[in-house]
Amino acid sequence: MRLFRLIAFIIFFCTSSNAQSFVISDITGISFRNENYIGTINKTLEYLKYTPVQQKLLKELYTVCSKKWNLLPDTSFTTQFQVLKRGSVPNIQKTKNQSAFSIELMEIAAAELLDAVAKDVEDVQKINAFLRSTTATYQISIQYTPLEGSPMQKSGYFLVQRRPGIGFGLYSPEYDTSPSGFQSLLQKAVEILLDTTTASSTIQVVGAQPAVYADNFMMSYYAGKTAIQTTKNNAYVQLKLATDNMLLLRFDSSRFFGLNIEAKKIDHFPEQIRKAIEMGRKNRSYQFAARQQEFRSVLSDNNYFSSIIEMADPVFLDGYSSYLKYLPDNQHVLLRNNDTIARFKITVWKAYPERKFYYNKLYNGVDTNLMLEVEMPKLRTTEYQTPQEFEGVIFEKPFKVIAAPAFTYREIYFNNHLVMLAKGFSYPEYMILFDTKLSAAEIEALLILAFIETEPMMGFKNL
């Protein structure tokens, strides 16, 4: 038995020794943007400098290439990672006894893509349609040099388009995607280029999950939590809260209605309201308006109606922005059918000094195990300000809706507890429900409050 094992071991050893292996010799990133570039600097290729990204990249890429060539990977080989500026020439390692595979990612301008690929006006129009929502364009090239046979080269163009993703948090404008998203992007690109059915110089659109900054106030709540994704069917938004619990909501567009309060007596109004009206009367150009919006909950057969009172100076109206002020105090309302169920005030640019973002820590907004700490010689410290906050009473209990910077998500508090997070543009596209004891009626009313249309622009001020 021992003799048999010894013979089997010798045969295996000899076979392994003679088996061809391959290595990933080089992965190079080449960027053309720097501190003099007009617009946001793209630091995505700098991920290649960090050991955690390198290790995960090599693990995935060796798996992909092994299946393609049926060769054993030599993972003991030291792959060279380079991050260069445009104009620099990559230094490619040469191997003597192994097949070698190298990858180059070069960021290019939109004009360069059009010059290289577009053959006529129709091509230009088609490519421009993709470029409108593209955050970065890469020309990714691969080169395989086998020990025997002819070398293989192939390249393609990859248009990165940032998708909302399931993560919550403040998105980084300096990275096209999260560290884990970058790994997935490069793996997908290599798989496409190794596919013999795809032609060289092909154009591929790749969705990328945003990079999210770590923070000290909300990350512990949403990290690792399962988000509920809504489905949009024509004008209706469907949320499946549980197996037997579903919401079907419609969010209509808001409308403005002018209010004439010039001749009205204001003695009976609260002091803050009187001050706002007096301010408007001193400046004769000021006008008051009610922004009203309707909502519909199909399954509960409820109609909702919101009304926000704003004061605008038409002198500043330019078709895009206006100098506006929200009427102070709890003068804004939400009705369900004929009953007023919520009254609230609106505050803009409210500071929360205790809240901090860590701009040198990035992840996908879901899994903190994928966190990457990047180099930042001068660590930025920015005061946290919410662009908009609703605070008041609903169902005779306190509530608050805090919009995150850039409205990336909304914190929803009810009865002094954080009960939901929701994100989306004009309706909730993803949400995390923390309090499963909330009734469907409470959830739908709170979500409607969180997504009431406003104009959160720089022109807004508090009174």
Secondary structure as GFF3:
##gff-version 3
##sequence-region A 1 463
A	DSSP	alpha_helix	2	18	.	.	.	ID=ss1
A	DSSP	beta_strand	21	31	.	.	.	ID=ss2
A	DSSP	three_ten_helix	44	49	.	.	.	ID=ss3
A	DSSP	alpha_helix	51	69	.	.	.	ID=ss4
A	DSSP	beta_strand	72	73	.	.	.	ID=ss5
A	DSSP	beta_strand	80	85	.	.	.	ID=ss6
A	DSSP	beta_strand	99	108	.	.	.	ID=ss7
A	DSSP	alpha_helix	110	117	.	.	.	ID=ss8
A	DSSP	alpha_helix	121	131	.	.	.	ID=ss9
A	DSSP	beta_strand	136	145	.	.	.	ID=ss10
A	DSSP	beta_strand	152	162	.	.	.	ID=ss11
A	DSSP	alpha_helix	179	194	.	.	.	ID=ss12
A	DSSP	beta_strand	202	208	.	.	.	ID=ss13
A	DSSP	beta_strand	212	215	.	.	.	ID=ss14
A	DSSP	alpha_helix	219	222	.	.	.	ID=ss15
A	DSSP	beta_strand	228	229	.	.	.	ID=ss16
A	DSSP	beta_strand	231	233	.	.	.	ID=ss17
A	DSSP	beta_strand	236	242	.	.	.	ID=ss18
A	DSSP	beta_strand	245	251	.	.	.	ID=ss19
A	DSSP	beta_strand	255	259	.	.	.	ID=ss20
A	DSSP	alpha_helix	271	282	.	.	.	ID=ss21
A	DSSP	beta_strand	287	297	.	.	.	ID=ss22
A	DSSP	beta_strand	302	313	.	.	.	ID=ss23
A	DSSP	three_ten_helix	314	316	.	.	.	ID=ss24
A	DSSP	beta_strand	323	326	.	.	.	ID=ss25
A	DSSP	beta_strand	332	336	.	.	.	ID=ss26
A	DSSP	beta_strand	339	347	.	.	.	ID=ss27
A	DSSP	beta_strand	350	351	.	.	.	ID=ss28
A	DSSP	beta_strand	357	363	.	.	.	ID=ss29
A	DSSP	three_ten_helix	368	370	.	.	.	ID=ss30
A	DSSP	beta_strand	372	373	.	.	.	ID=ss31
A	DSSP	beta_strand	385	386	.	.	.	ID=ss32
A	DSSP	beta_strand	389	394	.	.	.	ID=ss33
A	DSSP	beta_strand	397	403	.	.	.	ID=ss34
A	DSSP	three_ten_helix	405	407	.	.	.	ID=ss35
A	DSSP	beta_strand	410	414	.	.	.	ID=ss36
A	DSSP	beta_strand	417	423	.	.	.	ID=ss37
A	DSSP	beta_strand	430	433	.	.	.	ID=ss38
A	DSSP	alpha_helix	440	450	.	.	.	ID=ss39
###
